[in-house]
Amino acid sequence: MHLDVKEIRDFYYRSTLGRAARASINKNLSSIWPETNGLNVLGFGFSIPFLRKYLDTSRRVVALMPAQMGVLAWPSPEANVSVLVDEKRWPIDTGHVDRLIMSHSLEHASDISALLTEAYRVLGPGGRALFMVPNRAGLWSRSDDTPFGQGKPFSSGQLETQLRLHGFLPEKHFSALYMLPSKKRNLQRFSTFLEKMGQKLPFLVGGLIMLEASKIPDVTKGSPILDNKRTSSGVLEGLAKGKPQPVLNINNKKKNF
């Protein structure tokens, strides 16, 4: 079951715990992909808290949000680059994505195989995907007070298995959210300390698994979804010809929500 998009937005932007979680995840993301100059960056699920850093230098940034979740216009007040989609059929041309962020998506998927098939289809040669899921061994997946406590959590092994089955090669593992998923201010004061210690002490378990994967070329999975021709919305139109013709204008990039 998907959370409502406004609930997730309120967590990340209107709660102290959510803002701390956003900062922790973005710090890890900055070390994984420090820059995306000239690349096409796509987010699926609720990925907008982690896409803003790439607006200024990327060739194109687009945020896809599944219909079950709902959609928010983003970035505000600039021209919208978010799109409401069927999680099984993305309006993106095959092989045109260089960097893909999957956040608040796999744990809520009604058909994880179809979702990962689409992720594989749109990722281009040499592209990288980052899959972020709640850690089933962590405290965050057990807390109903955060979006990470909803849906189906994963272990690292379970996530790797799913990715390999759908043509991805797991490359690097990262973890985030070592802080306690508590709204109590006296506990939140230790969040920065716990995040630093979590990266150094192997016995501490992060609440979020972040797994970077590449695309294994020429994998035939026998899925009819892979063979279906997509009707593109034009979101990434013009890239194959080397002339970007933006349907979604992201030229104005003032730093807001």
C-alpha positions in Angstrom: 0.0 0.0 0.0 1.3 3.4 -0.9 1.4 6.4 1.4 -0.2 9.6 0.3 2.3 11.9 -1.3 1.4 14.7 1.0 2.1 12.6 4.1 5.6 11.8 2.8 6.2 15.5 1.9 5.1 16.6 5.4 7.5 14.1 7.0 10.6 15.3 5.0 9.9 19.0 5.0 7.7 19.8 8.1 9.1 17.5 10.8 12.4 17.7 12.6 12.9 14.0 12.3 12.2 14.1 8.6 14.5 16.9 8.0 17.3 15.1 9.8 16.6 11.9 7.8 16.7 13.9 4.6 20.1 15.4 5.5 21.5 12.0 6.4 20.3 10.4 3.1 21.6 13.4 1.0 25.0 13.2 2.7 25.3 9.6 1.6 24.0 10.4 -1.9 26.6 13.2 -2.3 29.4 10.7 -1.7 27.9 8.2 -4.1 27.1 10.6 -6.9 28.9 13.9 -6.2 28.0 15.3 -9.6 25.9 14.5 -12.6 27.1 17.1 -15.1 25.3 16.7 -18.5 23.5 13.5 -17.4 19.8 12.6 -17.5 18.6 12.0 -13.9 15.3 10.2 -13.1 13.7 9.6 -9.8 10.8 7.2 -9.2 8.6 7.0 -6.1 9.1 10.0 -3.7 12.5 11.1 -4.8 12.3 14.8 -4.9 14.1 15.4 -1.5 17.1 13.8 -3.2 16.9 15.3 -6.7 17.2 19.0 -6.0 21.0 18.9 -5.7 21.2 17.7 -9.4 18.9 20.4 -10.9 21.7 22.9 -11.7 24.2 20.7 -13.5 22.2 17.8 -15.0 21.1 17.7 -18.6 17.6 16.8 -17.5 15.9 15.9 -14.1 12.5 14.3 -14.0 10.6 12.9 -11.0 8.1 10.1 -11.6 5.4 9.4 -9.0 3.2 6.4 -9.0 -0.5 6.9 -9.4 -1.2 5.1 -6.1 0.8 7.7 -4.2 -0.3 10.8 -6.0 1.8 13.7 -7.4 3.1 17.1 -6.3 4.2 19.9 -8.6 7.9 20.2 -8.2 10.1 22.2 -8.0 8.0 25.0 -6.6 7.6 27.7 -7.8 9.5 26.8 -11.0 8.2 24.9 -13.9 7.0 21.4 -13.0 9.2 18.4 -13.7 7.2 15.8 -11.8 4.9 13.3 -13.6 2.1 11.0 -12.4 2.6 7.5 -13.9 1.5 3.9 -13.9 4.3 2.2 -12.0 4.4 -0.6 -14.6 4.6 1.7 -17.7 6.9 4.7 -17.6 6.6 7.4 -20.3 10.4 7.4 -20.8 12.2 6.2 -23.9 14.3 3.1 -23.6 17.9 3.6 -22.5 17.8 7.4 -22.0 18.5 7.5 -18.3 22.0 7.9 -16.9 21.2 8.0 -13.2 18.1 6.5 -11.6 17.0 7.0 -7.9 14.3 4.6 -6.6 13.0 5.8 -3.3 9.8 4.9 -1.4 8.9 2.6 -4.3 10.0 -1.0 -4.1 8.5 -1.5 -0.6 5.1 -0.3 -1.9 5.1 -1.9 -5.4 2.0 -3.9 -6.4 4.2 -5.8 -8.9 7.9 -5.5 -8.1 8.9 -7.5 -11.1 7.1 -5.1 -13.5 8.5 -2.1 -11.7 12.1 -3.4 -11.9 11.6 -4.3 -15.5 10.8 -0.7 -16.3 13.8 0.5 -14.3 16.0 -1.8 -16.3 14.4 -0.7 -19.6 15.0 3.0 -19.2 18.5 2.8 -17.8 21.1 3.4 -20.5 24.4 1.7 -21.1 26.8 2.7 -18.4 24.0 4.0 -16.3 23.7 3.7 -12.6 20.7 3.1 -10.4 20.4 3.7 -6.6 17.8 1.6 -4.8 16.8 2.8 -1.4 14.6 0.5 0.8 13.8 0.2 4.5 16.1 -2.2 6.3 14.1 -5.0 7.8 16.7 -5.4 10.6 16.6 -1.7 11.5 14.4 0.2 13.9 12.9 2.5 11.2 11.0 -0.3 9.5 9.3 -1.0 12.8 8.1 2.6 13.5 4.7 3.7 12.2 5.7 7.3 12.7 7.8 7.5 9.5 7.3 6.5 5.9 9.9 3.8 6.3 7.6 1.9 8.6 5.1 1.3 5.9 5.2 -1.3 3.1 7.6 -4.3 2.9 11.1 -3.9 4.2 14.1 -5.7 2.7 17.3 -7.3 3.9 20.4 -6.6 1.8 20.3 -10.2 0.5 16.6 -9.9 -0.5 17.2 -6.7 -2.4 20.3 -8.1 -4.2 18.3 -11.2 -5.3 15.5 -9.1 -6.8 18.0 -6.9 -8.6 19.9 -9.8 -10.1 16.7 -11.5 -11.2 15.9 -8.4 -13.3 19.2 -7.8 -14.9 21.0 -5.5 -12.4 24.5 -6.0 -11.0 24.7 -4.9 -7.4 27.9 -2.8 -7.0 28.1 -0.9 -3.7 26.2 -1.1 -0.4 25.6 2.0 1.8 23.5 2.6 4.9 21.8 5.6 6.4 19.5 6.4 9.3 21.4 5.2 12.3 19.5 7.8 14.4 16.5 6.7 16.4 13.2 7.1 14.6 11.8 9.1 17.5 10.0 12.5 17.6 11.3 13.2 21.1 13.6 16.2 21.0 15.9 14.9 23.7 16.7 11.9 21.6 16.9 13.8 18.3 19.8 15.8 19.8 22.0 12.7 19.3 21.0 12.2 15.7 24.2 13.7 14.2 26.4 11.7 16.6 24.6 8.4 15.8 24.9 9.0 12.1 28.7 9.5 12.4 29.1 6.5 14.7 26.9 4.3 12.5 29.3 4.6 9.6 32.2 3.5 11.8 30.8 0.7 14.0 29.7 -2.5 12.1 27.4 -3.7 14.8 25.1 -0.7 14.4 22.2 -1.2 11.9 21.1 1.6 9.7 17.4 2.0 9.0 17.9 2.5 5.3 19.6 0.3 2.7 21.1 2.1 -0.2 22.4 -0.1 -3.0 24.0 1.1 -6.2 23.7 -1.1 -9.2 24.6 -1.2 -12.9 22.8 -2.7 -15.8 23.9 -6.0 -17.1 23.6 -5.7 -20.9 21.8 -8.1 -23.2 19.8 -9.8 -20.5 16.6 -11.6 -21.8 14.1 -12.1 -19.0 11.3 -13.3 -21.2 9.0 -10.6 -19.8 6.2 -9.3 -22.1 6.6 -6.0 -20.4 10.1 -5.6 -21.7 9.0 -6.1 -25.3 6.1 -3.8 -25.3 6.6 -0.5 -27.1 6.2 2.5 -24.9 4.3 5.6 -25.9 6.7 8.4 -24.7 5.3 11.5 -23.2 8.2 13.4 -24.6 9.8 13.9 -21.2 13.2 13.0 -22.6 12.5 13.7 -26.2 15.3 14.8 -28.5 18.1 13.1 -26.6 18.7 10.5 -29.2 19.3 13.2 -31.8 21.6 15.2 -29.5 19.2 18.1 -29.4 17.4 18.3 -26.1 14.0 19.7 -26.6 12.6 20.0 -23.0 8.9 19.3 -22.6 9.3 20.1 -18.9 11.2 23.4 -18.5 13.7 23.2 -15.6 15.8 26.2 -16.6 14.6 28.2 -13.6 16.1 26.7 -10.5 15.5 28.7 -7.4 16.1 26.7 -4.3 12.7 26.1 -2.7 10.7 22.9 -2.0 
